[in-house]
Amino acid sequence: MVNLEELKKDAKRILQDKKVKYVIGYRRGVDGYEAIPAFFKAPEECDDLVWDPTCIHNLVRFLRDEKVRKDREKEPDKRPVAIIAKGCDTRAINVLLQEQYISREDVFILGISCEETGVIDGKKLRKKIQGKKIKQIDFNGKDGFSVITEEGKTEVAAKDVMAQRCIECISNYPIDHDIFFGEKKKREPENPFDSLDSLQSMPNEKRWAFWKEHLEKCIRCYACRSVCPMCYCDECVVDTISFAVFADTPAEEKANKIKWLEKSPVSSENFVYHLVRAMHLAGRCIDCGECERVCPVDIPLRHLNKFLEKKAKELFDYQAGFDPEAPALISSFKEEDPEDFIR
Amino acid sequence: MKKEFEPKIIAFLCKWCSSAGSDLAGVSRMEYPSNVVPITVMCSGSMSPLYIFSAFNKGADGVLVSGCHPGDCHYIKGNYYARRRIALVKELLQFIGLEPERFKMSWVSAAEGIKYKEVISEFVEEIKPLGPQTKLRREL
């Protein structure tokens, strides 16, 4: 079991020793039971730290903000930033290290093991407990979680409320860490691509109908892009208005400048956006599931990324985020890569 | 008389091999369907997946990417990178439900005018029964 008191103590210690700038972690949200991301700058604030099955968020996203801020400062504070990271989150850090976006000295990893379960899916939980007011959720070993509601304590099975990505998790404890909490007990999923099977076995036209139905809903709020720890480009290809327009840019050029896709949220443009995003995450996505969680219209975005993850494994024997030294998927090749699809 | 559907195919040809291959087919007076709009790119490795999605988005019925044979790349290894990337694009397009026949990749060297002709003829024949591509076409 992860000892929360120890976590608090260590967080306090590194802040007191001025070893780190601040700690990115979780604290209790306003609804009383869910965790929200929080920044702890003073040792005494660390009493608010929490660790429970509602710590869903991938905090690696905030390392990007930290880097942007640091790059702008004239005399930046060179100390690292401490971050609480689950197994999947450390894989995200590894990808950023692999791409040399951040360096290992920039980050101090407080690795937390998810041990025998994982984090919950808020939607599944609310459905399961049927609107009762939740007070607290705790890990309960292999069996699942114990949920304390206003009516008392109930045990819920892991498979009923756990996030799908945790059911399919292949790294339930941190790969890289400076301080480690919990146990390193490997848990193998029955089928790491469980949710894809039904979709892949559909005939082509049915799969098209599935995606059409979902992607038509997209309102292009770009929440998936904003939350993704891997989407760190300064300029994004989907922001078609961001090409440079100067006083002397002729009207013709403005009119003819390539618009890869339109801003309007219509099906065809949404498809291009999501295809591009999926490709940009090929071999980089570590399946933290944040894009799907934040989607306001419930598009199953994980499937797209998960599919490319599966193909990368099948075709090129590549898994993202396990080795920061390894060459990246699409900036490397092997002589024996499959080419039976090429005439 | 009902007019037969003529697909529009966008072919991204690498400058050093496939483009020269298509040129050879032309100067050798080979006959092949005129459905292809060739676009020369510097290397098949310079193909961004976005070019392919964008071609479909702007109304292509089929997209072909063609480069040098492995080992023959003018830039030594560009086509190896392309092979990996395009494999993923092909899988992804199929996964979202586009007909797999609509996207093709080929290796055509500068000497293979005949192969270029064959690739195009086959591609056109495969796409004709599918009809126009409307799935990814811009709706605005």
Boltz contact constraints between the chains, C-beta under 6 A:
constraints:
  - contact:
      token1: [A, 204]
      token2: [B, 97]
      max_distance: 6.0
  - contact:
      token1: [A, 207]
      token2: [B, 97]
      max_distance: 6.0
  - contact:
      token1: [A, 208]
      token2: [B, 97]
      max_distance: 6.0
  - contact:
      token1: [A, 211]
      token2: [B, 96]
      max_distance: 6.0
  - contact:
      token1: [A, 211]
      token2: [B, 97]
      max_distance: 6.0
  - contact:
      token1: [A, 260]
      token2: [B, 50]
      max_distance: 6.0
  - contact:
      token1: [A, 260]
      token2: [B, 54]
      max_distance: 6.0
  - contact:
      token1: [A, 266]
      token2: [B, 139]
      max_distance: 6.0
  - contact:
      token1: [A, 268]
      token2: [B, 136]
      max_distance: 6.0
  - contact:
      token1: [A, 268]
      token2: [B, 138]
      max_distance: 6.0
  - contact:
      token1: [A, 268]
      token2: [B, 139]
      max_distance: 6.0
  - contact:
      token1: [A, 271]
      token2: [B, 136]
      max_distance: 6.0
  - contact:
      token1: [A, 272]
      token2: [B, 53]
      max_distance: 6.0
  - contact:
      token1: [A, 272]
      token2: [B, 57]
      max_distance: 6.0
  - contact:
      token1: [A, 275]
      token2: [B, 53]
      max_distance: 6.0
  - contact:
      token1: [A, 276]
      token2: [B, 50]
      max_distance: 6.0
  - contact:
      token1: [A, 279]
      token2: [B, 49]
      max_distance: 6.0
  - contact:
      token1: [A, 282]
      token2: [B, 88]
      max_distance: 6.0
  - contact:
      token1: [A, 307]
      token2: [B, 95]
      max_distance: 6.0
  - contact:
      token1: [A, 311]
      token2: [B, 91]
      max_distance: 6.0
  - contact:
      token1: [A, 315]
      token2: [B, 87]
      max_distance: 6.0
  - contact:
      token1: [A, 330]
      token2: [B, 84]
      max_distance: 6.0
  - contact:
      token1: [A, 330]
      token2: [B, 85]
      max_distance: 6.0
  - contact:
      token1: [A, 333]
      token2: [B, 80]
      max_distance: 6.0
  - contact:
      token1: [A, 333]
      token2: [B, 81]
      max_distance: 6.0
  - contact:
      token1: [A, 333]
      token2: [B, 84]
      max_distance: 6.0
  - contact:
      token1: [A, 337]
      token2: [B, 83]
      max_distance: 6.0
  - contact:
      token1: [A, 337]
      token2: [B, 84]
      max_distance: 6.0
  - contact:
      token1: [A, 339]
      token2: [B, 83]
      max_distance: 6.0
  - contact:
      token1: [A, 341]
      token2: [B, 90]
      max_distance: 6.0
  - contact:
      token1: [A, 342]
      token2: [B, 105]
      max_distance: 6.0
  - contact:
      token1: [A, 343]
      token2: [B, 106]
      max_distance: 6.0
  - contact:
      token1: [A, 343]
      token2: [B, 119]
      max_distance: 6.0
